[in-house]
């Protein structure tokens, strides 16, 4: 359990936001004040500093441990990727849906509801719904109960189907984790060597997201990126000399 650190009140953004709220400013007015696309960015800023929205203002978490579902907004999950992409300025929800492998925005919405998230018009993003998550857990619990034998045996199959449908998005994720085969592979000559480089945390998040989503190691991603860079920017001949035939 992490205790709340009062020093966060010294943060200028925290101070300004709380002052504007005390003056009666709306979420939209505060969002525009900081130049953000939506309220989600501000809410996320406070949550990462141990504070939560109580309906009127931000208050300390009071030592409470966030639920796993709440923390999933910041983990490398598919739902987390969608929320992060939609929080970017000028984000296009249709493009995000296509990028995440959904045919339509509605299909992506169904997936997010399956993960316990609902659309917030105010934030222009998805937010976690405790009531929806509780309802889904109750439905899944009911679906996993041992079925009683019916006269014709159809009830067993109906309950099994209901259970599989309740898990359909997790099954889709498991079945679609393999690479689609379009990622090139390069085999380099020479022994493995370690090199430490510093990358921005945002870039490391993208690297981790892609690695997990497409089941490709981070080393392979970096090798492909470097090889394609050399091919594109005048080093193709030198690249060919270090590749295995």
C-alpha positions as CSV (number, residue, x, y, z in Angstrom):
1,X,0.0,0.0,0.0
2,X,1.5,3.4,-1.0
3,X,0.9,6.3,1.4
4,X,-0.2,9.6,-0.1
5,X,2.7,12.1,-0.5
6,X,1.5,15.7,0.5
7,X,4.3,17.2,-1.5
8,X,2.3,16.8,-4.6
9,X,0.4,20.0,-3.6
10,X,3.6,21.9,-4.4
11,X,3.2,20.8,-8.1
12,X,2.3,23.9,-10.1
13,X,-0.2,22.0,-12.3
14,X,-1.9,20.5,-9.2
15,X,-2.1,23.9,-7.6
16,X,-3.5,25.6,-10.6
17,X,-6.1,22.9,-11.3
18,X,-7.4,22.8,-7.7
19,X,-7.5,26.6,-7.7
20,X,-9.6,26.7,-10.9
21,X,-11.9,24.1,-9.5
22,X,-12.4,26.1,-6.3
23,X,-13.3,29.1,-8.5
24,X,-16.0,27.0,-10.1
25,X,-14.4,26.5,-13.5
26,X,-15.7,23.6,-15.5
27,X,-13.7,20.6,-16.7
28,X,-13.9,22.0,-20.3
29,X,-12.5,25.4,-19.2
30,X,-9.7,23.8,-17.3
31,X,-8.9,21.5,-20.2
32,X,-8.7,24.5,-22.5
33,X,-6.5,26.4,-20.0
34,X,-3.8,23.7,-20.2
35,X,-4.3,23.2,-23.9
36,X,-5.3,19.5,-23.6
37,X,-7.6,17.6,-26.0
38,X,-9.7,16.2,-23.2
39,X,-10.1,15.9,-19.4
40,X,-8.5,12.4,-19.5
41,X,-5.0,13.9,-19.6
42,X,-5.6,15.9,-16.4
43,X,-7.4,13.0,-14.6
44,X,-4.4,10.8,-15.5
45,X,-1.9,13.4,-14.2
46,X,-3.6,13.4,-10.8
47,X,-4.1,9.6,-10.6
48,X,-0.4,9.1,-11.1
49,X,0.2,11.3,-8.1
50,X,-2.1,9.4,-5.8
51,X,-5.2,11.6,-6.2
52,X,-8.7,10.8,-7.5
53,X,-11.8,12.7,-8.7
54,X,-14.6,12.6,-6.1
55,X,-17.2,14.3,-8.3
56,X,-16.3,17.9,-7.4
57,X,-12.5,18.1,-7.1
58,X,-9.4,15.9,-6.7
59,X,-8.7,14.3,-3.3
60,X,-6.0,12.0,-2.0
61,X,-6.5,8.2,-2.4
62,X,-6.2,8.0,1.4
63,X,-3.9,5.0,1.2
64,X,-6.4,2.9,-0.9
65,X,-4.9,0.5,-3.4
66,X,-6.2,1.0,-6.9
67,X,-8.1,-1.9,-8.4
68,X,-6.4,-4.0,-11.1
69,X,-9.0,-2.8,-13.6
70,X,-8.3,0.8,-12.8
71,X,-4.5,0.3,-13.1
72,X,-5.0,-1.5,-16.5
73,X,-5.4,2.0,-18.1
74,X,-1.7,2.4,-17.8
75,X,-0.6,-1.2,-18.5
76,X,0.5,-2.6,-21.8
77,X,-2.9,-4.1,-22.6
78,X,-4.9,-3.6,-25.8
79,X,-7.5,-1.6,-23.9
80,X,-4.6,0.6,-22.6
81,X,-3.2,1.1,-26.0
82,X,-6.6,2.2,-27.3
83,X,-7.0,4.7,-24.5
84,X,-3.5,6.1,-24.9
85,X,-4.0,6.5,-28.7
86,X,-7.3,8.3,-28.3
87,X,-5.8,10.6,-25.7
88,X,-3.4,12.0,-28.3
89,X,-4.1,15.4,-29.8
90,X,-6.1,15.2,-33.1
91,X,-6.8,11.5,-32.5
92,X,-9.2,9.9,-35.0
93,X,-11.3,7.2,-33.4
94,X,-11.9,5.4,-36.8
95,X,-8.2,5.3,-37.5
96,X,-7.5,4.0,-34.0
97,X,-10.1,1.3,-34.5
98,X,-8.6,0.2,-37.8
99,X,-5.0,0.3,-36.4
100,X,-6.1,-2.0,-33.5
101,X,-7.6,-4.5,-36.0
102,X,-11.3,-3.6,-35.7
103,X,-13.5,-3.3,-38.8
104,X,-15.7,-0.5,-37.3
105,X,-15.7,1.8,-34.3
106,X,-18.8,-0.1,-33.0
107,X,-16.7,-3.3,-33.0
108,X,-14.0,-1.6,-31.0
109,X,-16.7,-0.3,-28.6
110,X,-18.0,-3.8,-28.1
111,X,-14.4,-5.0,-27.3
112,X,-13.9,-2.1,-24.8
113,X,-17.2,-2.9,-23.1
114,X,-16.1,-6.5,-22.8
115,X,-13.0,-5.1,-20.9
116,X,-15.2,-3.0,-18.5
117,X,-14.9,0.4,-20.3
118,X,-17.6,2.8,-21.6
119,X,-17.3,5.8,-23.9
120,X,-17.2,9.2,-22.2
121,X,-18.3,12.1,-24.5
122,X,-16.8,14.5,-22.0
123,X,-13.4,13.0,-22.1
124,X,-13.7,11.9,-25.7
125,X,-12.2,8.6,-24.6
126,X,-13.1,5.3,-22.8
127,X,-13.3,5.2,-19.0
128,X,-13.5,2.3,-16.6
129,X,-17.0,1.5,-15.4
130,X,-17.2,-0.3,-12.0
131,X,-20.9,-1.2,-12.5
132,X,-20.3,-2.6,-16.0
133,X,-17.4,-4.7,-14.7
134,X,-19.4,-6.0,-11.8
135,X,-22.3,-7.0,-14.1
136,X,-19.9,-8.8,-16.5
137,X,-18.3,-10.7,-13.6
138,X,-21.7,-11.8,-12.3
139,X,-22.7,-13.0,-15.8
140,X,-19.4,-14.9,-16.2
141,X,-19.8,-16.5,-12.8
142,X,-23.3,-17.6,-13.8
143,X,-22.1,-18.9,-17.1
144,X,-19.3,-21.0,-15.5
145,X,-21.7,-22.8,-13.1
146,X,-21.7,-26.6,-13.5
147,X,-24.7,-27.3,-15.9
148,X,-27.5,-29.6,-14.8
149,X,-28.4,-32.4,-17.2
150,X,-31.5,-31.8,-19.3
151,X,-33.6,-34.4,-21.0
152,X,-32.0,-33.8,-24.4
153,X,-28.6,-32.6,-23.3
154,X,-28.9,-29.3,-25.1
155,X,-28.7,-27.2,-21.9
156,X,-25.0,-28.3,-21.5
157,X,-24.1,-27.0,-24.9
158,X,-26.1,-23.8,-24.4
159,X,-24.2,-23.0,-21.2
160,X,-20.9,-23.9,-22.8
161,X,-21.7,-21.5,-25.7
162,X,-22.7,-18.8,-23.3
163,X,-19.4,-19.2,-21.5
164,X,-17.3,-19.1,-24.7
165,X,-19.2,-16.0,-25.8
166,X,-18.4,-14.3,-22.5
167,X,-14.7,-14.9,-23.2
168,X,-14.8,-14.2,-26.9
169,X,-12.5,-11.2,-26.9
170,X,-9.9,-12.9,-24.8
171,X,-10.0,-15.9,-27.2
172,X,-9.6,-13.5,-30.1
173,X,-6.5,-12.0,-28.5
174,X,-5.0,-15.4,-27.9
175,X,-5.6,-16.5,-31.5
176,X,-4.4,-13.3,-33.1
177,X,-1.1,-12.8,-31.2
178,X,1.1,-14.3,-33.9
179,X,2.7,-12.1,-36.5
180,X,0.8,-11.7,-39.8
181,X,3.9,-12.7,-41.7
182,X,4.6,-9.3,-43.2
183,X,7.4,-8.4,-40.9
184,X,10.7,-9.0,-42.6
185,X,13.4,-11.0,-40.9
186,X,17.2,-10.3,-41.1
187,X,20.0,-12.6,-40.0
188,X,23.2,-10.7,-39.1
189,X,26.7,-12.1,-39.0
190,X,28.7,-11.9,-35.9
191,X,28.3,-12.7,-32.2
192,X,25.7,-11.0,-30.0
193,X,26.9,-7.9,-28.2
194,X,25.3,-5.7,-25.6
195,X,24.9,-1.9,-26.0
196,X,23.1,0.4,-23.6
197,X,21.0,3.2,-25.2
198,X,18.7,5.7,-23.6
199,X,15.2,6.0,-25.2
200,X,12.3,8.2,-24.3
201,X,9.7,6.4,-22.1
202,X,7.0,7.1,-24.8
203,X,9.1,5.2,-27.4
204,X,9.8,2.3,-25.0
205,X,6.0,2.1,-24.4
206,X,5.4,1.8,-28.1
207,X,8.1,-0.8,-28.4
208,X,6.6,-2.8,-25.6
209,X,3.1,-2.5,-26.9
210,X,4.1,-3.7,-30.4
211,X,6.1,-6.6,-29.0
212,X,3.3,-7.9,-26.8
213,X,0.5,-7.3,-29.4
214,X,2.3,-9.0,-32.3
215,X,4.3,-11.6,-30.3
216,X,7.7,-10.3,-31.6
217,X,10.7,-9.8,-29.4
218,X,12.0,-6.3,-28.9
219,X,15.4,-7.3,-30.3
220,X,13.8,-8.4,-33.6
221,X,11.9,-5.1,-33.8
222,X,15.1,-3.0,-33.4
223,X,17.0,-5.2,-35.9
224,X,14.3,-4.8,-38.5
225,X,14.0,-1.0,-37.8
226,X,17.8,-0.5,-38.2
227,X,18.0,-2.7,-41.3
228,X,15.1,-0.8,-43.0
229,X,16.8,2.5,-42.0
230,X,20.1,1.5,-43.6
231,X,18.3,0.3,-46.8
232,X,16.3,3.6,-47.0
233,X,19.1,6.0,-46.3
234,X,22.0,5.0,-48.5
235,X,23.6,2.1,-46.6
236,X,22.0,-0.8,-48.4
237,X,25.3,-2.1,-49.8
238,X,27.0,-2.1,-46.4
239,X,23.9,-3.8,-44.9
240,X,24.1,-6.6,-47.5
241,X,27.7,-7.2,-46.5
242,X,26.8,-8.1,-42.9
243,X,23.7,-10.2,-43.6
244,X,23.8,-14.0,-43.7
245,X,23.0,-15.4,-47.1
